Amino acid sequence: MGIWVIDNLTLQELNELCNIRVNDKSYDLRGLNMIGLNLVKADLAFFDMSGSNLEQSKLLGASLSGTKFIESRLYRTDFSYAFITGSTLRGADLSEADMTGTLMEHADLSNAILKNAKLVSAHLGRAIFDKADLTNADLSKANLFEAEFGVANLTSVKLCNANIKGADLSKANLTNCNLKGAFYSAATKTPNGWNLSKYGAVLTE
C-alpha cells in the first residue's frame, strides 16, 4: 500500500477514507502520512494504523482500544488521557510523546522507542515493554502493576511514586533509574542483587 499524503484532514473526511474493512472491527489506515492531525477525542478503536506517520498529531482523549500502531511514527504525538487498552504499538517510535494519564492496560509496547516520553500517571498494568527503549522517560506515578519489561532499557527513567507491584524488571537495564517512592511487592522481580528499598522504593503488600 502506498503512502497517502493527507493535509488538514477533518475527522469526517478521515471516516470517509475508511471504506475498506479488514474485518468487522477494524478499518485499514496503514502506511498513511497523517502528520499534525487534530484527532482530539476521536473514536479510532480497532483501526489498523500500522506504519502510518502521525508525528505531532493530537489524540488527546481519543478512543484507541485495540488499535494497531505497529512500527508507526508517533514522535511528539499527544496521547494524553487517551484510551489505548489492549493496543499494539510494537516497534513504534514514541520518542517525546505525551502519554500523561493514558489508559494502556495490556498494551504491547515491545521494541518501541519511548525516549524522553512522558507517561506520568499512565495506567500500564500488565503492559509489555520487552526490548523497548525508555531512556529518560518519565513514568512518575504510573501504574505498572505486573508489567513485563523483559530486556527493556530503563536508563535514567523516572519511576518516582510509581506502582511496580508484581512487575518483572529482572532483565531490564535500570542504570540511573529513579525509584524514589515507588511501591513494590514481594512479587516484583528485580535483577540479581538488587534491593529496591536501597534506591528509595517502598515495600508494600
ROSE-4610 file (N, C-alpha, C; in Angstrom, 1 decimal, always signed):
// ROSE-4610
residu = [M/M/M/G/G/G/I/I/I/W/W/W/V/V/V/I/I/I/D/D/D/N/N/N/L/L/L/T/T/T/L/L/L/Q/Q/Q/E/E/E/L/L/L/N/N/N/E/E/E/L/L/L/C/C/C/N/N/N/I/I/I/R/R/R/V/V/V/N/N/N/D/D/D/K/K/K/S/S/S/Y/Y/Y/D/D/D/L/L/L/R/R/R/G/G/G/L/L/L/N/N/N/M/M/M/I/I/I/G/G/G/L/L/L/N/N/N/L/L/L/V/V/V/K/K/K/A/A/A/D/D/D/L/L/L/A/A/A/F/F/F/F/F/F/D/D/D/M/M/M/S/S/S/G/G/G/S/S/S/N/N/N/L/L/L/E/E/E/Q/Q/Q/S/S/S/K/K/K/L/L/L/L/L/L/G/G/G/A/A/A/S/S/S/L/L/L/S/S/S/G/G/G/T/T/T/K/K/K/F/F/F/I/I/I/E/E/E/S/S/S/R/R/R/L/L/L/Y/Y/Y/R/R/R/T/T/T/D/D/D/F/F/F/S/S/S/Y/Y/Y/A/A/A/F/F/F/I/I/I/T/T/T/G/G/G/S/S/S/T/T/T/L/L/L/R/R/R/G/G/G/A/A/A/D/D/D/L/L/L/S/S/S/E/E/E/A/A/A/D/D/D/M/M/M/T/T/T/G/G/G/T/T/T/L/L/L/M/M/M/E/E/E/H/H/H/A/A/A/D/D/D/L/L/L/S/S/S/N/N/N/A/A/A/I/I/I/L/L/L/K/K/K/N/N/N/A/A/A/K/K/K/L/L/L/V/V/V/S/S/S/A/A/A/H/H/H/L/L/L/G/G/G/R/R/R/A/A/A/I/I/I/F/F/F/D/D/D/K/K/K/A/A/A/D/D/D/L/L/L/T/T/T/N/N/N/A/A/A/D/D/D/L/L/L/S/S/S/K/K/K/A/A/A/N/N/N/L/L/L/F/F/F/E/E/E/A/A/A/E/E/E/F/F/F/G/G/G/V/V/V/A/A/A/N/N/N/L/L/L/T/T/T/S/S/S/V/V/V/K/K/K/L/L/L/C/C/C/N/N/N/A/A/A/N/N/N/I/I/I/K/K/K/G/G/G/A/A/A/D/D/D/L/L/L/S/S/S/K/K/K/A/A/A/N/N/N/L/L/L/T/T/T/N/N/N/C/C/C/N/N/N/L/L/L/K/K/K/G/G/G/A/A/A/F/F/F/Y/Y/Y/S/S/S/A/A/A/A/A/A/T/T/T/K/K/K/T/T/T/P/P/P/N/N/N/G/G/G/W/W/W/N/N/N/L/L/L/S/S/S/K/K/K/Y/Y/Y/G/G/G/A/A/A/V/V/V/L/L/L/T/T/T/E/E/E]
num = [1/1/1/2/2/2/3/3/3/4/4/4/5/5/5/6/6/6/7/7/7/8/8/8/9/9/9/10/10/10/11/11/11/12/12/12/13/13/13/14/14/14/15/15/15/16/16/16/17/17/17/18/18/18/19/19/19/20/20/20/21/21/21/22/22/22/23/23/23/24/24/24/25/25/25/26/26/26/27/27/27/28/28/28/29/29/29/30/30/30/31/31/31/32/32/32/33/33/33/34/34/34/35/35/35/36/36/36/37/37/37/38/38/38/39/39/39/40/40/40/41/41/41/42/42/42/43/43/43/44/44/44/45/45/45/46/46/46/47/47/47/48/48/48/49/49/49/50/50/50/51/51/51/52/52/52/53/53/53/54/54/54/55/55/55/56/56/56/57/57/57/58/58/58/59/59/59/60/60/60/61/61/61/62/62/62/63/63/63/64/64/64/65/65/65/66/66/66/67/67/67/68/68/68/69/69/69/70/70/70/71/71/71/72/72/72/73/73/73/74/74/74/75/75/75/76/76/76/77/77/77/78/78/78/79/79/79/80/80/80/81/81/81/82/82/82/83/83/83/84/84/84/85/85/85/86/86/86/87/87/87/88/88/88/89/89/89/90/90/90/91/91/91/92/92/92/93/93/93/94/94/94/95/95/95/96/96/96/97/97/97/98/98/98/99/99/99/100/100/100/101/101/101/102/102/102/103/103/103/104/104/104/105/105/105/106/106/106/107/107/107/108/108/108/109/109/109/110/110/110/111/111/111/112/112/112/113/113/113/114/114/114/115/115/115/116/116/116/117/117/117/118/118/118/119/119/119/120/120/120/121/121/121/122/122/122/123/123/123/124/124/124/125/125/125/126/126/126/127/127/127/128/128/128/129/129/129/130/130/130/131/131/131/132/132/132/133/133/133/134/134/134/135/135/135/136/136/136/137/137/137/138/138/138/139/139/139/140/140/140/141/141/141/142/142/142/143/143/143/144/144/144/145/145/145/146/146/146/147/147/147/148/148/148/149/149/149/150/150/150/151/151/151/152/152/152/153/153/153/154/154/154/155/155/155/156/156/156/157/157/157/158/158/158/159/159/159/160/160/160/161/161/161/162/162/162/163/163/163/164/164/164/165/165/165/166/166/166/167/167/167/168/168/168/169/169/169/170/170/170/171/171/171/172/172/172/173/173/173/174/174/174/175/175/175/176/176/176/177/177/177/178/178/178/179/179/179/180/180/180/181/181/181/182/182/182/183/183/183/184/184/184/185/185/185/186/186/186/187/187/187/188/188/188/189/189/189/190/190/190/191/191/191/192/192/192/193/193/193/194/194/194/195/195/195/196/196/196/197/197/197/198/198/198/199/199/199/200/200/200/201/201/201/202/202/202/203/203/203/204/204/204/205/205/205]
x = [+0.9/+0.0/+0.9/+0.7/+1.5/+1.2/+2.0/+1.8/+0.8/-0.2/-1.2/-0.8/-0.7/-0.4/-1.7/-2.0/-3.2/-3.0/-3.5/-3.3/-4.6/-4.5/-5.7/-7.0/-6.8/-7.9/-8.8/-10.1/-11.1/-11.4/-12.0/-12.4/-13.4/-14.4/-15.4/-14.7/-13.7/-13.0/-12.2/-11.7/-10.9/-11.9/-13.0/-14.0/-14.4/-14.5/-14.9/-13.8/-12.5/-11.5/-11.6/-12.2/-12.3/-13.4/-13.3/-14.3/-13.9/-12.7/-12.2/-12.1/-12.9/-12.9/-11.9/-11.1/-10.2/-11.0/-11.8/-12.8/-13.9/-14.8/-15.9/-15.6/-14.3/-14.0/-12.8/-12.3/-11.1/-11.1/-10.7/-10.5/-9.0/-8.7/-7.4/-6.9/-6.0/-5.3/-3.8/-3.3/-1.9/-1.1/+0.1/+1.0/+0.7/-0.1/-0.6/+0.3/+0.4/+1.1/+0.1/+0.0/-1.0/-0.4/+0.7/+1.4/+0.6/+0.6/+0.0/-1.5/-2.2/-3.7/-4.2/-5.4/-6.1/-7.2/-7.0/-7.9/-8.3/-8.4/-8.8/-10.2/-10.2/-11.4/-12.0/-11.2/-11.7/-11.9/-12.9/-13.1/-12.4/-11.2/-10.4/-10.2/-11.0/-10.9/-10.9/-9.9/-9.8/-9.3/-8.9/-8.3/-6.9/-6.5/-5.1/-4.3/-3.5/-2.7/-1.2/-0.9/+0.5/+1.3/+2.5/+3.3/+3.0/+1.9/+1.5/+2.3/+2.4/+3.1/+2.2/+2.1/+1.2/+2.0/+3.2/+4.1/+3.4/+3.5/+3.0/+1.5/+0.8/-0.7/-1.3/-2.5/-3.2/-4.3/-4.0/-5.0/-5.4/-5.5/-5.8/-7.3/-7.4/-8.7/-9.3/-8.5/-9.1/-9.3/-10.3/-10.6/-9.8/-8.8/-7.8/-7.7/-8.7/-8.6/-8.5/-7.6/-7.4/-6.8/-6.4/-5.9/-4.4/-4.0/-2.7/-1.8/-0.7/+0.3/+1.6/+1.7/+2.9/+3.9/+5.0/+6.1/+5.6/+4.7/+4.2/+5.1/+5.1/+5.9/+5.0/+5.3/+4.5/+5.3/+6.3/+7.2/+6.4/+6.5/+5.8/+4.3/+3.7/+2.3/+1.7/+0.6/-0.1/-1.2/-0.9/-1.9/-2.5/-2.3/-2.7/-4.1/-4.4/-5.7/-6.5/-5.8/-6.4/-6.7/-7.6/-7.9/-7.2/-6.1/-5.3/-5.2/-6.2/-6.2/-6.1/-5.2/-5.1/-4.5/-4.0/-3.5/-2.1/-1.7/-0.4/+0.4/+1.6/+2.5/+3.9/+4.0/+5.3/+6.1/+7.4/+8.3/+7.9/+6.9/+6.5/+7.6/+7.7/+8.6/+7.8/+7.8/+7.1/+8.0/+9.1/+10.0/+9.3/+9.5/+8.9/+7.4/+6.8/+5.3/+4.8/+3.6/+2.9/+1.8/+2.0/+1.0/+0.6/+0.5/+0.1/-1.3/-1.5/-2.8/-3.5/-2.8/-3.4/-3.8/-4.8/-5.3/-4.7/-3.7/-3.0/-2.8/-3.7/-3.5/-3.5/-2.6/-2.4/-1.9/-1.4/-0.8/+0.5/+0.8/+2.1/+3.0/+4.0/+5.0/+6.4/+6.4/+7.7/+8.4/+9.7/+10.6/+10.2/+9.4/+9.0/+10.1/+10.2/+11.1/+10.4/+10.7/+10.0/+10.9/+12.0/+13.0/+12.3/+12.6/+12.1/+10.5/+9.8/+8.4/+7.8/+6.7/+6.0/+4.8/+5.0/+3.9/+3.5/+3.5/+3.1/+1.7/+1.5/+0.2/-0.5/+0.2/-0.3/-0.7/-1.7/-2.2/-1.7/-0.6/+0.1/+0.1/-0.9/-0.9/-0.9/+0.0/+0.2/+0.6/+1.2/+1.7/+3.0/+3.4/+4.6/+5.6/+6.8/+7.8/+9.1/+9.0/+10.2/+11.0/+12.3/+13.2/+12.9/+12.0/+11.7/+12.8/+13.0/+14.0/+13.2/+13.3/+12.6/+13.6/+14.7/+15.8/+15.2/+15.4/+14.9/+13.4/+12.7/+11.2/+10.7/+9.6/+9.1/+7.8/+7.9/+6.8/+6.4/+6.7/+6.3/+4.8/+4.5/+3.1/+2.3/+3.1/+2.4/+2.0/+1.0/+0.6/+1.1/+2.2/+2.8/+2.7/+1.5/+1.2/+1.4/+2.3/+2.5/+2.9/+3.5/+4.1/+5.3/+5.4/+6.5/+7.6/+8.8/+9.8/+10.8/+10.9/+11.9/+13.2/+13.9/+15.2/+15.1/+14.1/+13.9/+15.0/+15.3/+16.3/+15.6/+15.8/+15.2/+16.2/+17.3/+18.3/+17.8/+18.0/+17.6/+16.1/+15.4/+13.9/+13.4/+12.4/+11.8/+10.6/+10.8/+9.7/+9.3/+9.4/+9.1/+7.6/+7.3/+5.9/+5.1/+5.8/+5.1/+4.7/+3.7/+3.3/+4.0/+5.0/+5.6/+5.4/+4.3/+4.0/+3.8/+4.5/+4.4/+5.1/+5.7/+6.3/+7.6/+7.9/+9.1/+10.2/+11.2/+12.3/+13.6/+13.5/+14.7/+15.7/+15.4/+16.4/+16.5/+15.8/+15.8/+17.1/+17.5/+18.6/+18.1/+18.5/+18.0/+19.0/+20.0/+21.1/+20.5/+20.9/+20.4/+18.9/+18.2/+16.7/+16.3/+15.4/+15.0/+13.8/+14.0/+12.9/+12.4/+12.7/+12.3/+10.8/+10.3/+8.9/+8.1/+8.7/+8.0/+7.5/+6.3/+5.8/+6.0/+6.6/+6.8/+6.4/+6.2/+5.8/+6.8/+6.5/+7.4/+7.3/+6.3/+6.2/+6.9/+7.4/+8.2/+9.5/+9.9/+11.1/+12.2/+13.3/+14.4/+15.7/+16.6/+17.9/+18.6/+19.4/+20.1/+20.9/+20.7/+21.4/+20.8/+19.7/+19.0/+18.1/+18.2/+17.3/+16.7/+15.4/+14.8/+14.7/+14.6/+14.5/+15.7/+16.9/+18.1/+18.1/+17.2/+17.0/+15.8/+15.2/+14.1/+12.8/+12.7/+11.4/+10.8/+9.5/+8.8/+8.1/+8.4/+7.8/+6.4/+5.4/+4.0/+3.4/+2.3/+1.6/+0.5]
y = [-1.2/+0.0/+1.2/+2.2/+3.4/+4.4/+5.4/+6.5/+7.5/+7.8/+8.8/+10.1/+11.2/+12.4/+13.1/+13.4/+14.0/+15.3/+16.3/+17.6/+18.2/+18.7/+19.3/+18.4/+17.2/+16.2/+16.4/+16.5/+16.5/+15.1/+14.9/+13.6/+13.0/+13.8/+13.3/+12.8/+13.5/+13.1/+11.8/+11.7/+10.5/+9.3/+9.5/+8.4/+8.0/+9.0/+8.7/+7.9/+8.0/+7.2/+5.7/+5.5/+4.2/+3.3/+3.1/+2.4/+0.9/+0.6/-0.8/-1.4/-2.4/-3.1/-4.3/-4.3/-5.5/-6.7/-6.4/-7.3/-6.5/-7.1/-6.4/-5.3/-5.3/-4.4/-3.5/-3.6/-2.9/-2.2/-0.9/-0.2/-0.2/-0.2/-0.2/+1.2/+1.7/+3.0/+2.9/+1.8/+1.5/+2.4/+2.7/+3.4/+4.8/+5.5/+6.8/+7.9/+9.0/+10.2/+11.2/+11.2/+12.0/+12.9/+13.5/+14.4/+15.6/+15.8/+17.0/+17.1/+15.9/+15.9/+16.2/+16.9/+17.1/+16.1/+15.1/+14.0/+13.9/+15.0/+15.0/+14.4/+13.4/+12.6/+11.9/+11.6/+10.8/+9.3/+8.7/+7.3/+6.5/+5.9/+5.2/+3.8/+3.3/+1.9/+0.9/+0.0/-1.2/-0.8/+0.4/+0.8/+0.1/-0.1/-0.6/+0.6/+1.2/+2.4/+2.0/+0.8/+0.3/+1.0/+1.4/+2.0/+3.4/+4.0/+5.4/+6.4/+7.6/+8.7/+9.7/+9.6/+10.6/+11.5/+11.8/+12.7/+14.0/+14.4/+15.7/+15.8/+14.7/+14.7/+14.8/+15.3/+15.4/+14.4/+13.4/+12.3/+12.3/+13.5/+13.7/+13.2/+12.3/+11.7/+10.8/+10.4/+9.6/+8.2/+7.5/+6.1/+5.3/+4.5/+3.8/+2.3/+1.9/+0.5/-0.5/-1.4/-2.4/-1.9/-0.6/-0.1/-0.6/-0.8/-1.2/+0.0/+0.2/+1.2/+0.5/-0.7/-1.4/-0.6/-0.3/+0.4/+1.8/+2.4/+3.7/+4.8/+5.9/+7.1/+8.0/+8.0/+8.8/+9.8/+10.3/+11.3/+12.5/+12.8/+14.0/+14.0/+12.9/+12.7/+12.9/+13.6/+13.8/+12.8/+11.8/+10.7/+10.9/+12.1/+12.3/+12.0/+11.2/+10.8/+10.0/+9.4/+8.6/+7.2/+6.4/+5.1/+4.1/+3.5/+2.7/+1.2/+0.8/-0.5/-1.6/-2.6/-3.7/-3.3/-2.2/-1.8/-2.3/-2.4/-3.0/-1.8/-1.5/-0.5/-1.0/-2.3/-2.9/-2.2/-1.8/-1.1/+0.3/+0.9/+2.2/+3.2/+4.3/+5.4/+6.4/+6.4/+7.3/+8.2/+8.5/+9.5/+10.8/+11.3/+12.6/+12.6/+11.5/+11.5/+11.8/+12.5/+12.8/+11.8/+10.9/+9.9/+10.0/+11.3/+11.5/+11.0/+10.2/+9.8/+8.8/+8.3/+7.4/+6.0/+5.4/+4.1/+3.1/+2.4/+1.5/+0.1/-0.4/-1.8/-2.8/-3.8/-4.8/-4.4/-3.1/-2.7/-3.4/-3.6/-4.2/-3.2/-2.8/-1.8/-2.4/-3.7/-4.3/-3.7/-3.5/-3.0/-1.5/-0.9/+0.5/+1.5/+2.6/+3.7/+4.7/+4.8/+5.8/+6.8/+7.1/+8.0/+9.4/+9.8/+11.2/+11.3/+10.1/+10.1/+10.5/+11.1/+11.4/+10.5/+9.7/+8.7/+8.9/+10.1/+10.4/+10.0/+9.3/+8.8/+7.9/+7.4/+6.5/+5.1/+4.5/+3.2/+2.1/+1.4/+0.5/-0.9/-1.3/-2.6/-3.7/-4.7/-5.8/-5.4/-4.3/-3.9/-4.6/-4.7/-5.4/-4.4/-4.4/-3.5/-4.2/-5.5/-6.2/-5.5/-5.3/-4.7/-3.2/-2.6/-1.2/-0.3/+0.8/+1.8/+3.0/+3.0/+4.1/+5.1/+5.2/+6.2/+7.5/+8.0/+9.3/+9.5/+8.4/+8.6/+8.9/+9.6/+9.9/+9.1/+8.1/+7.3/+7.5/+8.7/+9.1/+8.8/+8.2/+8.0/+7.0/+6.4/+5.4/+4.2/+3.5/+2.2/+1.1/+0.4/-0.6/-2.0/-2.2/-3.5/-4.6/-5.6/-6.8/-6.5/-5.3/-5.0/-5.9/-6.3/-7.2/-6.3/-6.1/-5.3/-6.1/-7.4/-8.1/-7.5/-7.3/-6.7/-5.2/-4.5/-3.1/-2.3/-1.1/-0.2/+0.9/+0.9/+1.9/+2.9/+3.1/+4.1/+5.5/+5.9/+7.3/+7.5/+6.4/+6.5/+7.0/+7.8/+8.3/+7.4/+6.7/+5.8/+6.3/+7.6/+8.1/+7.9/+7.3/+7.1/+6.2/+5.5/+4.6/+3.3/+2.6/+1.3/+0.2/-0.5/-1.5/-2.9/-3.0/-4.3/-5.4/-6.5/-7.6/-7.4/-6.3/-6.0/-6.9/-7.3/-8.0/-7.1/-6.8/-5.9/-6.7/-8.0/-8.9/-8.8/-8.5/-8.4/-7.0/-6.1/-4.7/-4.0/-3.0/-2.1/-1.0/-1.0/+0.0/+1.1/+1.3/+2.2/+3.6/+4.2/+5.6/+5.7/+4.6/+4.7/+5.3/+6.3/+6.9/+6.2/+5.5/+4.7/+5.3/+6.5/+7.1/+7.1/+6.5/+6.5/+5.5/+4.7/+3.7/+2.6/+2.0/+1.0/-0.4/-1.3/-2.6/-3.7/-4.9/-6.0/-7.2/-8.2/-9.4/-10.0/-9.8/-10.4/-9.6/-8.5/-7.7/-8.4/-8.6/-9.3/-8.2/-8.4/-7.4/-8.1/-7.4/-8.0/-8.6/-9.6/-10.3/-9.3/-9.3/-8.5/-7.1/-6.8/-5.5/-5.5/-4.6/-4.3/-3.0/-3.0/-1.7/-0.7/-1.2/-0.2/+0.6/+0.1/+0.9/+2.1/+2.0/+3.1/+3.9/+3.8/+4.7/+4.1/+2.9/+2.3/+1.8/+1.6/+1.2/-0.1/-1.1/-2.4/-2.4/-2.8/-2.8/-4.2/-4.5/-5.7/-5.4]
z = [+0.0/+0.0/+0.0/-0.9/-1.0/+0.1/+0.2/+1.2/+0.6/+1.4/+1.0/+1.8/+1.1/+1.8/+2.1/+3.4/+3.8/+4.5/+4.0/+4.6/+5.2/+6.4/+7.1/+7.0/+7.3/+7.2/+8.4/+8.2/+9.2/+9.6/+10.8/+11.3/+10.3/+9.8/+8.9/+7.6/+7.1/+5.9/+6.2/+7.4/+7.8/+7.7/+8.3/+8.3/+6.9/+6.0/+4.6/+3.9/+4.4/+3.8/+4.3/+5.4/+6.0/+5.4/+4.1/+3.4/+3.1/+3.6/+3.4/+4.8/+5.1/+6.3/+6.3/+7.3/+7.4/+8.0/+8.9/+9.5/+10.1/+10.8/+11.4/+12.4/+12.9/+14.0/+13.6/+12.4/+12.1/+10.7/+10.7/+9.5/+9.1/+7.8/+7.4/+7.0/+7.9/+7.6/+7.7/+7.2/+7.2/+6.2/+6.7/+5.8/+5.3/+6.1/+5.7/+6.3/+5.6/+6.2/+6.7/+8.1/+8.8/+9.8/+9.4/+10.4/+10.8/+12.2/+12.7/+12.7/+12.6/+12.6/+14.0/+14.0/+15.2/+15.3/+16.1/+16.3/+17.8/+18.4/+19.9/+20.1/+21.0/+21.3/+20.2/+19.2/+18.0/+18.4/+17.8/+18.1/+16.9/+17.3/+16.3/+16.8/+17.7/+18.3/+17.2/+17.3/+16.4/+15.0/+14.8/+13.5/+13.4/+12.1/+11.9/+11.3/+12.1/+11.6/+11.6/+11.4/+11.4/+10.3/+10.6/+9.6/+9.2/+9.8/+9.5/+10.2/+9.7/+10.3/+10.9/+12.3/+13.0/+13.9/+13.4/+14.2/+14.6/+15.9/+16.4/+16.2/+16.0/+15.9/+17.3/+17.5/+18.8/+18.9/+19.8/+20.0/+21.5/+22.1/+23.5/+23.7/+24.6/+25.0/+23.9/+22.9/+21.8/+22.3/+21.6/+21.9/+20.9/+21.5/+20.6/+21.1/+21.8/+22.4/+21.2/+21.2/+20.2/+18.9/+18.9/+17.6/+17.5/+16.2/+15.9/+15.4/+16.1/+15.7/+15.4/+14.8/+14.7/+13.8/+14.4/+13.6/+13.1/+13.8/+13.3/+13.9/+13.2/+13.6/+14.5/+15.8/+16.7/+17.5/+16.9/+17.6/+18.0/+19.3/+19.9/+19.7/+19.5/+19.4/+20.8/+20.9/+22.1/+22.3/+23.2/+23.5/+24.9/+25.5/+26.9/+27.2/+28.2/+28.6/+27.6/+26.6/+25.6/+26.2/+25.5/+25.9/+25.0/+25.4/+24.5/+25.0/+25.8/+26.4/+25.3/+25.5/+24.5/+23.2/+23.0/+21.7/+21.4/+20.2/+19.8/+19.2/+19.9/+19.5/+19.3/+18.9/+18.7/+17.7/+18.1/+17.2/+16.9/+17.5/+17.2/+17.8/+17.1/+17.6/+18.3/+19.7/+20.5/+21.3/+20.7/+21.3/+21.6/+22.8/+23.3/+23.2/+23.0/+23.0/+24.4/+24.4/+25.7/+25.9/+26.9/+27.2/+28.7/+29.1/+30.5/+30.7/+31.8/+32.2/+31.2/+30.3/+29.3/+30.0/+29.5/+30.0/+29.0/+29.4/+28.5/+29.0/+29.8/+30.3/+29.2/+29.4/+28.4/+27.0/+26.9/+25.7/+25.4/+24.1/+23.7/+23.1/+23.9/+23.6/+23.3/+23.0/+22.8/+21.6/+21.8/+20.7/+20.4/+21.2/+20.9/+21.4/+20.8/+21.2/+22.0/+23.3/+24.1/+24.8/+24.1/+24.7/+25.0/+26.2/+26.6/+26.6/+26.5/+26.5/+27.9/+27.9/+29.2/+29.5/+30.5/+30.8/+32.3/+32.7/+34.1/+34.4/+35.5/+35.9/+34.8/+33.9/+32.9/+33.6/+33.1/+33.6/+32.7/+33.1/+32.3/+32.9/+33.6/+34.2/+33.2/+33.4/+32.5/+31.1/+30.9/+29.6/+29.4/+28.1/+27.7/+27.1/+27.7/+27.3/+26.8/+26.5/+26.2/+25.0/+25.2/+24.2/+23.9/+24.7/+24.4/+25.0/+24.4/+24.8/+25.5/+26.8/+27.6/+28.2/+27.6/+28.1/+28.4/+29.6/+30.1/+30.1/+29.9/+30.0/+31.4/+31.5/+32.9/+33.1/+34.0/+34.4/+35.9/+36.3/+37.7/+37.9/+39.0/+39.5/+38.5/+37.6/+36.7/+37.4/+36.9/+37.4/+36.5/+37.0/+36.2/+36.8/+37.4/+38.1/+37.1/+37.5/+36.7/+35.3/+35.0/+33.7/+33.4/+32.2/+31.8/+31.0/+31.6/+30.9/+30.1/+30.3/+29.5/+29.6/+28.5/+28.4/+28.0/+28.5/+28.2/+28.7/+28.1/+28.5/+29.3/+30.6/+31.5/+32.0/+31.3/+31.7/+32.0/+33.2/+33.6/+33.6/+33.7/+33.7/+35.1/+35.1/+36.4/+36.8/+37.9/+38.4/+39.8/+40.0/+41.3/+41.6/+42.8/+43.2/+42.3/+41.4/+40.5/+41.3/+40.8/+41.3/+40.4/+41.0/+40.3/+41.0/+41.6/+42.3/+41.3/+41.5/+40.6/+39.2/+39.0/+37.7/+37.5/+36.3/+36.1/+35.5/+36.4/+36.0/+36.0/+36.1/+36.3/+35.3/+34.0/+33.0/+32.4/+32.9/+32.4/+32.8/+32.0/+32.3/+33.2/+34.5/+35.4/+35.7/+34.9/+35.2/+35.4/+36.6/+36.9/+37.0/+37.1/+37.2/+38.6/+38.6/+39.8/+40.3/+41.5/+42.1/+43.4/+43.6/+44.9/+45.1/+46.1/+46.4/+45.7/+44.8/+44.0/+45.0/+44.7/+45.5/+44.8/+45.6/+45.0/+46.0/+45.6/+46.5/+46.4/+47.2/+47.2/+45.8/+45.0/+43.7/+42.6/+43.0/+42.0/+41.7/+40.5/+40.1/+39.7/+40.3/+40.1/+39.7/+39.1/+38.8/+40.0/+39.8/+40.9/+41.7/+43.1/+44.0/+44.2/+43.5/+43.7/+44.9/+45.7/+46.8/+46.6/+46.1/+45.7/+46.8/+48.0/+49.2/+49.3/+48.8/+48.9/+47.9/+46.9/+45.9/+46.2/+47.4/+47.8/+47.5/+47.0/+46.8/+48.1/+48.1/+49.4/+49.2/+50.1/+50.0/+50.6/+49.9/+50.3/+49.9/+50.5/+50.2/+49.2]
